[in-house]
Amino acid sequence: MNNQRRINRSYKQTLYGKKEEIFKLLCPVREKEWLQGWDYKMIYSESGFAEKGCIFETDNDFGSYQWVMTKYDNRDYCIQFVKFIQGKMIVIIDIELKDGDKDIVYSDINYTFTAIDDSIMDEMHTENSQEVFNGHMKLWEDSINYFIKTGDMMIQ
């Protein structure tokens, strides 16, 4: 088995607000309120929001992605998405919110990228280097903190 087929990336965000409030924002519908450029097409959700079994699709310059929310635990504040990039890659995303000091929440984020075939491996490693990944996570962290503080989307 080729060990280059899989990479893991982790990041710890420091968020300023209530865990319950932040958790509700980790939803494809609500993300549109606070993350510039985010868009999605809901395929299935009984509630219309994030829930276990929610399925949605996103598109960007790299292609179309299908997402399945495989875990949604609003008691322990953790979620998991599986993102399918047709014919290229599968990404497992785990997010867990943990209490910090007063009005500080730590968001532990873990991504597991797995190339479906060898032709995508170099691109997967380049596009998801630790530096690039950290940049995306920092933008997400800044965007959600700005939204919690102001109620508005941060414009880059």
Summary of the structure (lengths in Angstrom):
residues: 156
radius of gyration: 15.6
end to end distance: 41.4
largest distance: 48.7
contacts: 428
relative contact order: 0.23
helix: 31%
strand: 40%
